[in-house]
Amino acid sequence: MKKPNSVDLVYQFYKEKVDLKQIEQARASRTQVTSGLEPYTGIWENAQKKHLLNRVLTGFSSKHLQEISSLSLSQSLDLIFKADKTPKVPVNDYDYEITKEETEKQGHYYIPAGQEYVFAPEPNGSPWPRHQSHDSWLFKNMIEQNTSIHWRMVFFLHNLLACGKGSVKMLYQHYKMLFDSAFGSYKSIMYKVTLDPLMLDFLNLQNSQKYKPDENYARELQELFTVGKGPNSKYTEEDVTEMARLLVGWQYYVPSKNDKMGPITNIFNAWNHDSGDKQFSAFYGNRVIKGRQGQDGMKELDDALDMIFGTNECAMYLCRRLYQFFCYPIIDDTVEKNVITPMADLLRKNNFELMVPLKALLGSAHFFDSSFYNSMIKSPLEFSFGIMKEFEFNYINFNLASDIPARYTTDLNRDFYKYRSFQWELGNIGLNFTDPPSVSGWPAYYQAPVYDLFWINSDTVAKRANWGNSIGRWGKWIGNGDSQGNVNIQIDAIKYLASLKNPSNIDDVVDETINRLMSVPISQAARLRIRTKALDGVTPTYFTQLYQSHLTKPTDETRSTISNRIQNMFGALFQMGEIHLF
């Protein structure tokens, strides 16, 4: 298994010499949306339901649409804003990939199969299969999510508070913290993130010294995490310097990571803390945060967060980021006035709980303006996870049908093998989930004027098409056979057909499949191309007779023939440009 790769989306985009003025003109020419946060009272049908679900989930599928089919908008929002199930702690499901002897030879702490590994000591990090297991656990929970915004909010927070390249113990603690905090106060999240071992390590606060404070975290705390760098964010370089002085002393306790079983804990080294007063600029009301001696120095962090969250710009910036991630990347003066400002008021009045203004936005007349439907390009995550959610899968080895090793199908190991390749597959088309390209996150969410267009270039669009074609026809690789061949999980075409309303009629099959998988209306010509691929030279009557014959007397031959035609249909559908819009 390859390690995750990395695609430089910005480099690839500009390499193709795209006319940025044309992009700016096209986006500037969009009809201006003047509605605000007033509740939406218009039509509530599949188009509106799909628009909402597309923006709140880590991948749309018809099961989510079915869950809200009989609900009103208000009831749907209540369901969506219900916390998802708490994920189980990941266990050693990778034991087939590395032996106890090899684990210990590499200097790692061995955890027996089936036991929790995320609290194991890490004197030399963790074996690579353990990293893959953690990623599989993460992706499994996102793909198998309930109809809840919870995991997409984790993605939002991960992008806003981007950090990576940590040990398994650090990574698990970080994502668990984001999940547990998603419905709480963002101010509280910022306190936890500041002391998070992964962030302490990533932005160097771990090694900051009293007589030479490291300014990395102090800068990003303001520039990226709270007040931003817009025209009304007027913090100064001196504010960065003073914040760096204030933060010195916080560390994670190294023995709790390297030597002890259990979570990584924090310490505050009073001897390494600058106990002098910290003077901030007019942007922060010329606030002086009084220096404190000993363990009282910890209280300065609370003072700093009170000061930052007391600015007008903090709530404005956070609501802009919510709007760009969940609604649309372009914010003009009208949107700033009619949407961002009232969202910010709600945020301040509700203890900086991001879910409050977000729920108001997602139930608003503004959000349901039809110009926003299918106006953005899916990230690699929404594209691939949405496809995986829709189907059930069979195991297949094309070289030797009987060679399906038991490790791929056991309860303990199945999810590890099913999901482990996603880190590589996502990275291959531009989103290495646990390793963002920079502390700013992915450029699709912040870099004007391109934004989400960064996801698509000649390289990534070809790779998306190839992945879609492959998953539709042959399935997804999960490992090697014991003696020969590759083992794939392949869409169970027969079971999929049985779930449709009229599976023996090819026109109804094509129509319902398009309706399930696409949010964008497609042309009749495109629909006919998909139908032609599915028929593969036979008549609609032949397809009907074939399916009915299979129902009466199923054979390997009828199963194979029907499956091949449905796989052709999937292959054609997953390569369409419209499937990348949401």
KEGU-30979 format. One line per field, with one value per residue (C-alpha): residue number from 1; x, y, z. Coordinates in steps of 0.2 Angstrom, whole numbers. Layout:
REM KEGU-30979
resi <- NUM | ... $
X <- X | ... $
Y <- Y | ... $
Z <- Z | ... $
END
This chain:
REM KEGU-30979
resi <- 1 | 2 | 3 | 4 | 5 | 6 | 7 | 8 | 9 | 10 | 11 | 12 | 13 | 14 | 15 | 16 | 17 | 18 | 19 | 20 | 21 | 22 | 23 | 24 | 25 | 26 | 27 | 28 | 29 | 30 | 31 | 32 | 33 | 34 | 35 | 36 | 37 | 38 | 39 | 40 | 41 | 42 | 43 | 44 | 45 | 46 | 47 | 48 | 49 | 50 | 51 | 52 | 53 | 54 | 55 | 56 | 57 | 58 | 59 | 60 | 61 | 62 | 63 | 64 | 65 | 66 | 67 | 68 | 69 | 70 | 71 | 72 | 73 | 74 | 75 | 76 | 77 | 78 | 79 | 80 | 81 | 82 | 83 | 84 | 85 | 86 | 87 | 88 | 89 | 90 | 91 | 92 | 93 | 94 | 95 | 96 | 97 | 98 | 99 | 100 | 101 | 102 | 103 | 104 | 105 | 106 | 107 | 108 | 109 | 110 | 111 | 112 | 113 | 114 | 115 | 116 | 117 | 118 | 119 | 120 | 121 | 122 | 123 | 124 | 125 | 126 | 127 | 128 | 129 | 130 | 131 | 132 | 133 | 134 | 135 | 136 | 137 | 138 | 139 | 140 | 141 | 142 | 143 | 144 | 145 | 146 | 147 | 148 | 149 | 150 | 151 | 152 | 153 | 154 | 155 | 156 | 157 | 158 | 159 | 160 | 161 | 162 | 163 | 164 | 165 | 166 | 167 | 168 | 169 | 170 | 171 | 172 | 173 | 174 | 175 | 176 | 177 | 178 | 179 | 180 | 181 | 182 | 183 | 184 | 185 | 186 | 187 | 188 | 189 | 190 | 191 | 192 | 193 | 194 | 195 | 196 | 197 | 198 | 199 | 200 | 201 | 202 | 203 | 204 | 205 | 206 | 207 | 208 | 209 | 210 | 211 | 212 | 213 | 214 | 215 | 216 | 217 | 218 | 219 | 220 | 221 | 222 | 223 | 224 | 225 | 226 | 227 | 228 | 229 | 230 | 231 | 232 | 233 | 234 | 235 | 236 | 237 | 238 | 239 | 240 | 241 | 242 | 243 | 244 | 245 | 246 | 247 | 248 | 249 | 250 | 251 | 252 | 253 | 254 | 255 | 256 | 257 | 258 | 259 | 260 | 261 | 262 | 263 | 264 | 265 | 266 | 267 | 268 | 269 | 270 | 271 | 272 | 273 | 274 | 275 | 276 | 277 | 278 | 279 | 280 | 281 | 282 | 283 | 284 | 285 | 286 | 287 | 288 | 289 | 290 | 291 | 292 | 293 | 294 | 295 | 296 | 297 | 298 | 299 | 300 | 301 | 302 | 303 | 304 | 305 | 306 | 307 | 308 | 309 | 310 | 311 | 312 | 313 | 314 | 315 | 316 | 317 | 318 | 319 | 320 | 321 | 322 | 323 | 324 | 325 | 326 | 327 | 328 | 329 | 330 | 331 | 332 | 333 | 334 | 335 | 336 | 337 | 338 | 339 | 340 | 341 | 342 | 343 | 344 | 345 | 346 | 347 | 348 | 349 | 350 | 351 | 352 | 353 | 354 | 355 | 356 | 357 | 358 | 359 | 360 | 361 | 362 | 363 | 364 | 365 | 366 | 367 | 368 | 369 | 370 | 371 | 372 | 373 | 374 | 375 | 376 | 377 | 378 | 379 | 380 | 381 | 382 | 383 | 384 | 385 | 386 | 387 | 388 | 389 | 390 | 391 | 392 | 393 | 394 | 395 | 396 | 397 | 398 | 399 | 400 | 401 | 402 | 403 | 404 | 405 | 406 | 407 | 408 | 409 | 410 | 411 | 412 | 413 | 414 | 415 | 416 | 417 | 418 | 419 | 420 | 421 | 422 | 423 | 424 | 425 | 426 | 427 | 428 | 429 | 430 | 431 | 432 | 433 | 434 | 435 | 436 | 437 | 438 | 439 | 440 | 441 | 442 | 443 | 444 | 445 | 446 | 447 | 448 | 449 | 450 | 451 | 452 | 453 | 454 | 455 | 456 | 457 | 458 | 459 | 460 | 461 | 462 | 463 | 464 | 465 | 466 | 467 | 468 | 469 | 470 | 471 | 472 | 473 | 474 | 475 | 476 | 477 | 478 | 479 | 480 | 481 | 482 | 483 | 484 | 485 | 486 | 487 | 488 | 489 | 490 | 491 | 492 | 493 | 494 | 495 | 496 | 497 | 498 | 499 | 500 | 501 | 502 | 503 | 504 | 505 | 506 | 507 | 508 | 509 | 510 | 511 | 512 | 513 | 514 | 515 | 516 | 517 | 518 | 519 | 520 | 521 | 522 | 523 | 524 | 525 | 526 | 527 | 528 | 529 | 530 | 531 | 532 | 533 | 534 | 535 | 536 | 537 | 538 | 539 | 540 | 541 | 542 | 543 | 544 | 545 | 546 | 547 | 548 | 549 | 550 | 551 | 552 | 553 | 554 | 555 | 556 | 557 | 558 | 559 | 560 | 561 | 562 | 563 | 564 | 565 | 566 | 567 | 568 | 569 | 570 | 571 | 572 | 573 | 574 | 575 | 576 | 577 | 578 | 579 | 580 | 581 | 582 $
X <- 0 | 7 | 8 | -3 | 3 | 0 | -6 | -2 | -19 | -13 | 2 | -8 | -22 | -10 | 1 | -14 | -14 | -32 | -39 | -42 | -51 | -63 | -67 | -69 | -80 | -91 | -93 | -96 | -110 | -120 | -137 | -135 | -145 | -153 | -162 | -156 | -158 | -177 | -184 | -187 | -205 | -205 | -206 | -199 | -196 | -182 | -171 | -172 | -169 | -154 | -147 | -148 | -141 | -127 | -120 | -122 | -115 | -99 | -106 | -124 | -134 | -152 | -153 | -152 | -165 | -176 | -174 | -181 | -193 | -209 | -201 | -204 | -189 | -190 | -190 | -176 | -165 | -169 | -163 | -148 | -143 | -144 | -127 | -121 | -117 | -100 | -88 | -80 | -62 | -52 | -44 | -30 | -38 | -22 | -13 | -12 | -1 | 13 | 18 | 22 | 40 | 41 | 32 | 44 | 59 | 54 | 54 | 35 | 24 | 14 | -5 | -14 | -27 | -44 | -37 | -37 | -21 | -24 | -18 | -2 | 15 | 24 | 43 | 46 | 29 | 18 | 19 | 12 | -2 | -8 | -9 | -19 | -30 | -33 | -37 | -49 | -58 | -60 | -66 | -78 | -87 | -89 | -95 | -107 | -113 | -131 | -141 | -132 | -121 | -109 | -95 | -95 | -93 | -78 | -71 | -75 | -66 | -51 | -50 | -51 | -39 | -28 | -14 | -7 | 8 | 6 | 8 | -7 | -10 | -10 | -21 | -34 | -35 | -36 | -50 | -59 | -58 | -65 | -80 | -84 | -83 | -92 | -109 | -101 | -93 | -80 | -71 | -70 | -63 | -50 | -44 | -44 | -35 | -22 | -17 | -20 | -4 | -5 | -7 | 7 | 18 | 13 | 14 | 30 | 22 | 29 | 46 | 43 | 56 | 54 | 68 | 64 | 46 | 40 | 27 | 20 | 4 | 2 | 1 | -11 | -22 | -26 | -24 | -32 | -42 | -51 | -51 | -44 | -34 | -48 | -48 | -57 | -44 | -31 | -21 | -2 | 14 | 16 | 0 | 8 | 24 | 14 | 3 | 19 | 25 | 8 | 8 | 25 | 25 | 12 | 17 | 11 | 19 | 31 | 32 | 13 | 15 | 31 | 31 | 14 | -2 | -16 | -20 | -7 | -8 | -3 | 8 | 11 | 30 | 29 | 48 | 47 | 33 | 35 | 27 | 28 | 13 | 7 | 2 | -10 | -15 | -30 | -38 | -40 | -44 | -26 | -29 | -15 | -15 | -7 | 7 | 6 | 18 | 19 | 4 | -7 | 1 | -11 | -25 | -17 | -24 | -42 | -39 | -32 | -47 | -59 | -50 | -50 | -68 | -73 | -68 | -82 | -72 | -70 | -88 | -89 | -74 | -80 | -97 | -89 | -80 | -96 | -104 | -90 | -89 | -108 | -116 | -105 | -87 | -91 | -96 | -101 | -107 | -125 | -121 | -110 | -125 | -140 | -132 | -115 | -119 | -135 | -126 | -112 | -125 | -132 | -115 | -111 | -128 | -126 | -109 | -100 | -109 | -106 | -121 | -133 | -130 | -126 | -144 | -151 | -142 | -146 | -165 | -165 | -172 | -154 | -148 | -162 | -160 | -160 | -144 | -134 | -140 | -126 | -115 | -99 | -87 | -87 | -71 | -63 | -71 | -89 | -87 | -80 | -89 | -106 | -103 | -97 | -112 | -125 | -121 | -118 | -103 | -97 | -79 | -72 | -55 | -55 | -40 | -45 | -63 | -60 | -45 | -54 | -43 | -53 | -45 | -55 | -72 | -70 | -79 | -63 | -53 | -66 | -67 | -48 | -47 | -62 | -57 | -38 | -35 | -45 | -31 | -21 | -36 | -41 | -24 | -22 | -36 | -31 | -36 | -24 | -36 | -25 | -11 | -18 | -6 | -3 | -9 | -22 | -31 | -36 | -35 | -53 | -60 | -51 | -41 | -50 | -55 | -53 | -60 | -68 | -62 | -45 | -52 | -53 | -39 | -34 | -25 | -38 | -53 | -45 | -41 | -59 | -66 | -54 | -59 | -77 | -76 | -66 | -78 | -93 | -86 | -73 | -74 | -62 | -45 | -43 | -28 | -20 | -26 | -16 | -10 | -14 | -24 | -31 | -46 | -59 | -75 | -88 | -105 | -118 | -128 | -142 | -145 | -145 | -158 | -169 | -169 | -177 | -195 | -196 | -179 | -185 | -187 | -171 | -178 | -184 | -168 | -158 | -170 | -170 | -151 | -148 | -161 | -152 | -134 | -136 | -142 | -139 | -153 | -144 | -149 | -159 | -144 | -133 | -147 | -148 | -129 | -130 | -145 | -135 | -120 | -132 | -140 | -124 | -131 | -147 | -165 | -175 | -186 | -171 | -166 | -183 | -184 | -166 | -171 | -187 | -178 | -166 | -179 | -188 | -172 | -156 | -140 | -122 | -124 | -139 | -131 | -115 | -124 | -136 | -121 | -111 | -124 | -127 | -108 | -108 | -121 | -112 | -95 | -104 | -113 | -98 | -88 | -100 | -95 | -111 | -108 | -94 | -107 | -116 $
Y <- 0 | 17 | 31 | 46 | 57 | 75 | 85 | 104 | 110 | 129 | 124 | 113 | 126 | 140 | 129 | 128 | 146 | 149 | 167 | 173 | 189 | 178 | 169 | 185 | 192 | 176 | 176 | 195 | 193 | 181 | 188 | 197 | 188 | 201 | 190 | 187 | 176 | 177 | 159 | 150 | 147 | 142 | 125 | 110 | 97 | 86 | 100 | 109 | 94 | 88 | 106 | 106 | 88 | 91 | 105 | 97 | 79 | 71 | 65 | 64 | 48 | 43 | 36 | 53 | 60 | 46 | 50 | 68 | 63 | 65 | 79 | 98 | 109 | 113 | 95 | 91 | 104 | 97 | 80 | 87 | 97 | 82 | 75 | 59 | 44 | 44 | 34 | 18 | 19 | 11 | -6 | -16 | -22 | -22 | -37 | -46 | -32 | -32 | -45 | -42 | -46 | -33 | -20 | -22 | -23 | -6 | 1 | 2 | -3 | -18 | -19 | -36 | -38 | -32 | -20 | -1 | 6 | 25 | 27 | 16 | 24 | 30 | 31 | 30 | 34 | 20 | 7 | 12 | 0 | 9 | 25 | 17 | 10 | 27 | 34 | 20 | 23 | 41 | 38 | 24 | 36 | 49 | 37 | 28 | 44 | 47 | 62 | 74 | 89 | 83 | 75 | 89 | 101 | 91 | 94 | 112 | 114 | 103 | 115 | 131 | 124 | 115 | 104 | 87 | 76 | 69 | 53 | 41 | 46 | 64 | 62 | 52 | 65 | 79 | 72 | 66 | 84 | 91 | 79 | 81 | 100 | 103 | 108 | 118 | 136 | 140 | 150 | 134 | 125 | 138 | 135 | 116 | 118 | 129 | 115 | 101 | 90 | 90 | 109 | 112 | 102 | 108 | 126 | 125 | 131 | 115 | 122 | 140 | 148 | 162 | 172 | 168 | 165 | 156 | 167 | 154 | 149 | 167 | 173 | 160 | 161 | 178 | 178 | 161 | 155 | 170 | 188 | 184 | 196 | 206 | 225 | 227 | 215 | 227 | 217 | 222 | 213 | 219 | 210 | 194 | 197 | 200 | 185 | 174 | 180 | 176 | 158 | 153 | 139 | 128 | 111 | 93 | 81 | 71 | 56 | 55 | 53 | 42 | 32 | 30 | 22 | 34 | 51 | 64 | 77 | 95 | 104 | 123 | 126 | 142 | 143 | 145 | 158 | 177 | 184 | 202 | 212 | 211 | 227 | 225 | 237 | 249 | 234 | 226 | 242 | 244 | 230 | 226 | 208 | 207 | 195 | 182 | 172 | 153 | 142 | 158 | 161 | 149 | 161 | 173 | 162 | 164 | 183 | 183 | 173 | 185 | 199 | 191 | 186 | 203 | 211 | 214 | 206 | 189 | 184 | 192 | 182 | 166 | 168 | 172 | 156 | 146 | 155 | 151 | 132 | 129 | 141 | 150 | 156 | 174 | 187 | 204 | 220 | 214 | 197 | 205 | 216 | 205 | 188 | 189 | 203 | 195 | 178 | 187 | 194 | 177 | 170 | 183 | 181 | 162 | 160 | 158 | 141 | 140 | 129 | 143 | 155 | 140 | 133 | 150 | 151 | 134 | 137 | 154 | 162 | 166 | 149 | 142 | 155 | 143 | 152 | 142 | 125 | 115 | 131 | 123 | 109 | 94 | 91 | 74 | 69 | 73 | 65 | 49 | 46 | 50 | 36 | 24 | 28 | 23 | 5 | -12 | -22 | -39 | -46 | -52 | -59 | -58 | -70 | -83 | -82 | -93 | -83 | -71 | -71 | -72 | -57 | -46 | -52 | -54 | -43 | -37 | -33 | -29 | -10 | -8 | -16 | -8 | 10 | 10 | 15 | 31 | 42 | 38 | 39 | 56 | 63 | 57 | 69 | 83 | 81 | 72 | 73 | 71 | 82 | 99 | 108 | 122 | 129 | 139 | 123 | 119 | 134 | 129 | 136 | 153 | 158 | 171 | 172 | 153 | 145 | 128 | 128 | 123 | 105 | 103 | 103 | 92 | 80 | 78 | 78 | 63 | 54 | 57 | 50 | 35 | 32 | 33 | 22 | 9 | 9 | 8 | -7 | -17 | -10 | -4 | -13 | -19 | -30 | -45 | -63 | -76 | -85 | -73 | -59 | -43 | -43 | -29 | -24 | -22 | -14 | -27 | -23 | -36 | -30 | -12 | -16 | -24 | -8 | 1 | 4 | -4 | -14 | -23 | -7 | 0 | 17 | 18 | 11 | 24 | 38 | 33 | 30 | 47 | 54 | 45 | 50 | 67 | 84 | 92 | 91 | 82 | 83 | 71 | 67 | 63 | 52 | 42 | 40 | 32 | 21 | 15 | 10 | 0 | -9 | -13 | -17 | -26 | -20 | -14 | -29 | -40 | -32 | -34 | -52 | -55 | -48 | -57 | -73 | -70 | -67 | -84 | -94 | -85 | -92 | -86 | -82 | -70 | -62 | -59 | -52 | -40 | -35 | -30 | -19 | -10 | -8 | 0 | 12 | 16 | 19 | 31 | 40 | 42 | 50 | 64 | 82 | 85 | 73 | 84 | 98 | 101 $
Z <- 0 | -5 | 7 | 4 | -10 | -12 | -26 | -27 | -33 | -34 | -44 | -56 | -58 | -63 | -73 | -85 | -88 | -83 | -86 | -69 | -76 | -84 | -68 | -59 | -72 | -72 | -54 | -53 | -66 | -55 | -50 | -34 | -20 | -8 | 3 | 21 | 36 | 36 | 36 | 19 | 16 | -2 | -11 | -1 | -14 | -19 | -27 | -11 | 0 | -10 | -9 | 10 | 11 | -1 | 10 | 27 | 24 | 20 | 4 | -2 | -4 | -7 | 10 | 18 | 6 | 11 | 29 | 27 | 13 | 24 | 35 | 34 | 32 | 51 | 56 | 43 | 51 | 69 | 63 | 54 | 69 | 80 | 86 | 77 | 87 | 97 | 87 | 96 | 100 | 86 | 90 | 82 | 66 | 56 | 64 | 48 | 41 | 54 | 66 | 85 | 81 | 67 | 77 | 92 | 80 | 73 | 91 | 93 | 107 | 102 | 105 | 103 | 89 | 94 | 108 | 109 | 102 | 103 | 121 | 118 | 122 | 107 | 110 | 91 | 84 | 78 | 64 | 47 | 48 | 64 | 55 | 41 | 54 | 62 | 44 | 41 | 57 | 53 | 35 | 41 | 53 | 39 | 26 | 38 | 46 | 51 | 43 | 54 | 51 | 64 | 53 | 40 | 55 | 60 | 42 | 43 | 60 | 53 | 38 | 49 | 62 | 50 | 57 | 53 | 52 | 70 | 79 | 80 | 98 | 93 | 78 | 88 | 102 | 90 | 79 | 95 | 102 | 86 | 86 | 105 | 103 | 87 | 95 | 108 | 110 | 97 | 111 | 121 | 106 | 104 | 122 | 118 | 102 | 109 | 121 | 109 | 107 | 88 | 87 | 100 | 90 | 73 | 76 | 88 | 104 | 111 | 110 | 112 | 125 | 137 | 130 | 112 | 110 | 94 | 85 | 74 | 84 | 91 | 73 | 66 | 82 | 76 | 57 | 53 | 68 | 76 | 68 | 51 | 40 | 31 | 30 | 48 | 56 | 62 | 74 | 73 | 73 | 91 | 95 | 88 | 98 | 114 | 111 | 109 | 126 | 134 | 127 | 132 | 145 | 138 | 132 | 131 | 144 | 133 | 144 | 143 | 124 | 123 | 139 | 147 | 143 | 142 | 134 | 131 | 145 | 146 | 158 | 161 | 165 | 175 | 175 | 156 | 156 | 154 | 169 | 163 | 157 | 139 | 130 | 115 | 102 | 99 | 89 | 106 | 115 | 121 | 133 | 145 | 151 | 168 | 169 | 183 | 193 | 195 | 189 | 189 | 172 | 165 | 167 | 154 | 141 | 147 | 147 | 129 | 122 | 131 | 123 | 105 | 106 | 112 | 96 | 83 | 69 | 77 | 75 | 58 | 52 | 59 | 50 | 34 | 35 | 39 | 24 | 12 | 17 | 18 | 6 | -7 | -7 | -14 | -1 | -8 | 2 | 1 | 8 | 22 | 27 | 25 | 30 | 39 | 51 | 58 | 59 | 69 | 81 | 83 | 87 | 100 | 108 | 109 | 117 | 101 | 97 | 78 | 76 | 80 | 66 | 54 | 57 | 54 | 38 | 32 | 35 | 27 | 11 | 6 | 7 | -3 | -17 | -33 | -39 | -25 | -31 | -39 | -39 | -31 | -35 | -23 | -14 | -17 | 0 | -5 | -22 | -17 | 0 | -9 | -21 | -7 | 3 | -10 | -13 | -5 | -10 | -14 | -13 | -30 | -36 | -55 | -56 | -44 | -38 | -23 | -17 | -5 | 11 | 27 | 34 | 22 | 28 | 47 | 59 | 66 | 50 | 37 | 39 | 40 | 22 | 16 | 20 | 22 | 4 | 5 | 11 | -4 | -16 | -8 | -9 | -27 | -32 | -20 | -2 | 9 | 24 | 39 | 31 | 24 | 12 | 25 | 41 | 30 | 25 | 8 | -4 | -11 | 5 | 6 | -9 | -20 | -34 | -38 | -22 | -26 | -44 | -37 | -35 | -54 | -66 | -81 | -69 | -55 | -67 | -76 | -60 | -53 | -70 | -69 | -51 | -55 | -70 | -59 | -44 | -56 | -67 | -57 | -39 | -27 | -23 | -5 | -5 | -13 | -14 | -4 | -20 | -34 | -40 | -32 | -21 | -24 | -17 | -31 | -31 | -29 | -45 | -42 | -25 | -31 | -45 | -32 | -22 | -37 | -40 | -57 | -60 | -75 | -86 | -92 | -94 | -76 | -70 | -78 | -73 | -54 | -54 | -61 | -48 | -34 | -38 | -46 | -40 | -57 | -71 | -86 | -104 | -113 | -124 | -109 | -102 | -119 | -118 | -101 | -107 | -122 | -111 | -100 | -115 | -123 | -140 | -134 | -134 | -119 | -121 | -120 | -103 | -96 | -101 | -94 | -77 | -76 | -80 | -67 | -54 | -59 | -60 | -55 | -63 | -63 | -81 | -79 | -64 | -73 | -89 | -79 | -68 | -83 | -90 | -73 | -71 | -88 | -83 | -67 | -76 | -88 | -74 | -63 | -77 | -80 | -76 | -68 | -54 | -47 | -43 | -27 $
END
